[in-house]
Structures are given as C-alpha cells and as structure tokens.
Amino acid sequence: MIALGIGALLAVAIALTSLRLFTSATLYDRALAVNTIVLQAALVCAAGAAALGSVEGADAALVMVLGLFVLNAAALKFFRARTFQAPLARLEELL
C-alpha cells in the first residue's frame, strides 16, 4: 500500500517536471528535467515492483538508471564539445 502511494506521488512529480521540461529557457534546464523524469520513472517502476512483489520491475528500473547514466555521459560530451564527433586534428597540432 505504501509503495502505491509513493508511486502516485512520483507520478505527480513527473507531471510537474514535464511542465518544467516544456517551459524552461535553457538547454541545460531541459537536460536536467529529462534526467529527473527518467530517474523518477525508474523509481515508479521500482515502487510498482515492490507493490506487486515482482522482480522484473526492479530489473527494468536498474536498466533505466543504467541508460540514464549513458545519456548523461552523452549529454555532457555534447555540452562540452557541441558535437558528438571526435575532432579531426588536435588544437596543439594546428598551432
């Protein structure tokens, strides 16, 4: 019963975070909102798995968190370099 209540509260938090996703001004705020939504969805999966007593939901939550880690690494690389491609020449070689 507690897990269902936590899942409902997290669903409300996801709705509020999606509002932030669509109304934020900068790309960094939107990336943070996407990360928060995926993490909250993983917590909803874990709460649902705890409420139903199933192991598959917990596995799905772990996969979602692993995917979030990979997404964060890709987003940080893009924010730093503004591209996903490796540079053809290093800056030291050009000078």
LINSULDA-V644214 format. One record per pair of residues at least 24 apart in sequence whose ideal C-beta (glycine too) atoms are under 7 Angstrom apart, sorted by the first residue. I is the first residue (numbers start at 1). J is the second residue. D is the distance in Angstrom with one decimal. If there is no record, write none. Layout:
# LINSULDA-V644214
I;J;D  I;J;D
This chain:
# LINSULDA-V644214
3;47;4.5  3;50;4.2  3;51;3.8  4;51;5.1  6;47;4.8  7;44;5.2  7;47;4.0  7;48;5.8  7;51;6.9  10;40;5.2  10;43;5.4  10;44;4.9  10;47;6.7  11;44;6.5  13;40;5.6  14;40;5.0  14;41;6.6  31;75;5.2  35;68;6.3  35;72;6.4  38;64;6.2  38;68;4.8  39;68;6.1
